[in-house]
Amino acid sequence: MSDIATIVDQLSKLTVVEAADLVKKLETAWGVTAAAPVAAVAVAGGGAAAAAPAAEAQTTFDVIVVSVPADKKISVIKVVREVKPGLGLAEAKALVEGAPKPVLEGANKADSEAAKKKLEEAGAKVELK
């Protein structure tokens, strides 16, 4: 059993390049090949696991006005100017009339949700992306 433990210790000290070289030499010596489907499943599983945390870890959002009913246009323009202070009246009107358009881009979660809530209360249909 100590021989196996010694082999495990030696293999643990190999670099990635050395381990790949070892695999090639063992395949040649034993007349076998590494199982590609197993490797593909392992890579796909790892990729899916990595994608899930990335989706959960989103830190910036875009607030997009999707549509505005005609009778709510003025109140939505006022809220757009409130949410995006540097915007003039003409720019806010153009943004609302040109929906779907982003009101905020790259905003943090709290600001995005607050802006979405205000815009929806004014009558706009809003998306966070």
C-alpha positions as a Markdown table, in Angstrom:
| # | Residue | x | y | z |
|---|---|---|---|---|
| 1 | Met | 0.0 | 0.0 | 0.0 |
| 2 | Ser | 2.9 | 2.4 | 0.6 |
| 3 | Asp | 3.9 | 2.0 | -3.1 |
| 4 | Ile | 0.5 | 3.4 | -4.1 |
| 5 | Ala | 0.8 | 6.3 | -1.7 |
| 6 | Thr | 4.2 | 7.1 | -3.1 |
| 7 | Ile | 2.9 | 7.1 | -6.6 |
| 8 | Val | 0.0 | 9.3 | -5.6 |
| 9 | Asp | 2.5 | 11.8 | -4.0 |
| 10 | Gln | 4.7 | 11.8 | -7.1 |
| 11 | Leu | 1.7 | 12.3 | -9.4 |
| 12 | Ser | 0.4 | 15.2 | -7.3 |
| 13 | Lys | 3.7 | 17.0 | -7.8 |
| 14 | Leu | 3.4 | 16.9 | -11.6 |
| 15 | Thr | 2.7 | 20.1 | -13.6 |
| 16 | Val | -0.2 | 20.2 | -16.0 |
| 17 | Val | 2.2 | 19.8 | -19.0 |
| 18 | Glu | 3.9 | 16.8 | -17.3 |
| 19 | Ala | 0.6 | 15.2 | -16.5 |
| 20 | Ala | -0.6 | 15.6 | -20.2 |
| 21 | Asp | 2.7 | 14.1 | -21.4 |
| 22 | Leu | 2.2 | 11.1 | -18.9 |
| 23 | Val | -1.3 | 10.5 | -20.3 |
| 24 | Lys | 0.1 | 10.4 | -23.9 |
| 25 | Lys | 2.8 | 8.0 | -22.9 |
| 26 | Leu | 0.4 | 5.7 | -21.0 |
| 27 | Glu | -2.0 | 5.7 | -24.0 |
| 28 | Thr | 0.8 | 4.6 | -26.3 |
| 29 | Ala | 2.2 | 2.0 | -23.9 |
| 30 | Trp | -1.1 | 0.4 | -23.0 |
| 31 | Gly | -2.8 | 0.9 | -26.5 |
| 32 | Val | -5.7 | 2.9 | -25.1 |
| 33 | Thr | -7.1 | 6.4 | -25.6 |
| 34 | Ala | -8.5 | 8.8 | -23.0 |
| 35 | Ala | -12.4 | 8.8 | -23.1 |
| 36 | Ala | -13.3 | 12.0 | -24.9 |
| 37 | Pro | -17.0 | 11.8 | -24.1 |
| 38 | Val | -16.3 | 11.7 | -20.4 |
| 39 | Ala | -14.0 | 14.8 | -20.7 |
| 40 | Ala | -16.6 | 16.6 | -22.7 |
| 41 | Val | -19.3 | 16.0 | -20.0 |
| 42 | Ala | -16.9 | 17.2 | -17.3 |
| 43 | Val | -16.2 | 20.4 | -19.3 |
| 44 | Ala | -19.8 | 21.0 | -20.0 |
| 45 | Gly | -20.8 | 20.4 | -16.4 |
| 46 | Gly | -18.1 | 22.8 | -15.3 |
| 47 | Gly | -19.2 | 25.5 | -17.8 |
| 48 | Ala | -22.8 | 25.3 | -16.6 |
| 49 | Ala | -21.7 | 25.5 | -13.0 |
| 50 | Ala | -19.6 | 28.6 | -13.8 |
| 51 | Ala | -22.5 | 30.2 | -15.7 |
| 52 | Ala | -25.0 | 29.9 | -12.9 |
| 53 | Pro | -23.0 | 32.0 | -10.4 |
| 54 | Ala | -22.3 | 34.6 | -13.0 |
| 55 | Ala | -26.0 | 35.1 | -13.6 |
| 56 | Glu | -26.6 | 35.4 | -9.8 |
| 57 | Ala | -23.7 | 37.8 | -9.4 |
| 58 | Gln | -25.0 | 40.5 | -11.8 |
| 59 | Thr | -24.1 | 43.8 | -10.2 |
| 60 | Thr | -25.1 | 46.3 | -12.9 |
| 61 | Phe | -28.4 | 46.7 | -14.7 |
| 62 | Asp | -29.9 | 48.7 | -17.5 |
| 63 | Val | -33.3 | 50.2 | -16.9 |
| 64 | Ile | -35.2 | 50.2 | -20.2 |
| 65 | Val | -38.5 | 52.0 | -20.9 |
| 66 | Val | -40.3 | 49.5 | -23.1 |
| 67 | Ser | -43.5 | 51.4 | -23.7 |
| 68 | Val | -45.6 | 54.3 | -22.5 |
| 69 | Pro | -49.3 | 54.8 | -22.9 |
| 70 | Ala | -50.2 | 58.1 | -24.6 |
| 71 | Asp | -52.2 | 59.3 | -21.6 |
| 72 | Lys | -49.2 | 58.7 | -19.2 |
| 73 | Lys | -46.5 | 60.3 | -21.3 |
| 74 | Ile | -46.1 | 63.6 | -19.4 |
| 75 | Ser | -45.9 | 61.9 | -16.0 |
| 76 | Val | -43.3 | 59.4 | -17.3 |
| 77 | Ile | -41.2 | 62.3 | -18.8 |
| 78 | Lys | -41.2 | 63.9 | -15.4 |
| 79 | Val | -40.0 | 60.7 | -13.7 |
| 80 | Val | -37.3 | 60.1 | -16.4 |
| 81 | Arg | -35.9 | 63.6 | -15.6 |
| 82 | Glu | -36.1 | 62.8 | -11.9 |
| 83 | Val | -34.3 | 59.5 | -12.4 |
| 84 | Lys | -31.7 | 60.9 | -14.8 |
| 85 | Pro | -31.1 | 64.4 | -13.5 |
| 86 | Gly | -28.8 | 65.7 | -16.3 |
| 87 | Leu | -31.5 | 65.2 | -18.9 |
| 88 | Gly | -33.3 | 68.2 | -20.4 |
| 89 | Leu | -37.0 | 68.2 | -21.2 |
| 90 | Ala | -36.4 | 67.7 | -24.9 |
| 91 | Glu | -34.1 | 64.7 | -24.3 |
| 92 | Ala | -36.5 | 63.1 | -21.8 |
| 93 | Lys | -39.4 | 63.6 | -24.2 |
| 94 | Ala | -37.4 | 62.0 | -27.1 |
| 95 | Leu | -36.4 | 59.1 | -24.9 |
| 96 | Val | -40.0 | 58.4 | -23.8 |
| 97 | Glu | -41.4 | 58.8 | -27.4 |
| 98 | Gly | -38.6 | 56.6 | -28.8 |
| 99 | Ala | -39.3 | 53.6 | -26.5 |
| 100 | Pro | -37.9 | 51.0 | -26.1 |
| 101 | Lys | -34.8 | 52.9 | -24.9 |
| 102 | Pro | -32.5 | 52.7 | -21.9 |
| 103 | Val | -33.0 | 55.3 | -19.2 |
| 104 | Leu | -30.1 | 54.1 | -17.0 |
| 105 | Glu | -27.2 | 52.0 | -18.1 |
| 106 | Gly | -24.8 | 50.2 | -15.7 |
| 107 | Ala | -26.7 | 51.2 | -12.6 |
| 108 | Asn | -26.4 | 49.3 | -9.3 |
| 109 | Lys | -29.3 | 47.0 | -8.3 |
| 110 | Ala | -30.8 | 49.4 | -5.7 |
| 111 | Asp | -30.8 | 52.4 | -8.1 |
| 112 | Ser | -32.2 | 50.3 | -10.9 |
| 113 | Glu | -35.0 | 48.9 | -8.9 |
| 114 | Ala | -35.9 | 52.3 | -7.5 |
| 115 | Ala | -36.0 | 53.8 | -11.0 |
| 116 | Lys | -38.1 | 50.9 | -12.3 |
| 117 | Lys | -40.6 | 51.3 | -9.5 |
| 118 | Lys | -40.9 | 55.1 | -10.1 |
| 119 | Leu | -41.3 | 54.6 | -13.8 |
| 120 | Glu | -43.9 | 51.9 | -13.4 |
| 121 | Glu | -45.9 | 54.0 | -10.9 |
| 122 | Ala | -45.9 | 56.8 | -13.5 |
| 123 | Gly | -47.4 | 54.3 | -16.1 |
| 124 | Ala | -44.4 | 53.1 | -18.1 |
| 125 | Lys | -43.7 | 49.5 | -18.9 |
| 126 | Val | -40.1 | 48.9 | -17.8 |
| 127 | Glu | -37.5 | 46.1 | -18.0 |
| 128 | Leu | -34.3 | 45.5 | -16.1 |
| 129 | Lys | -31.5 | 43.9 | -18.1 |
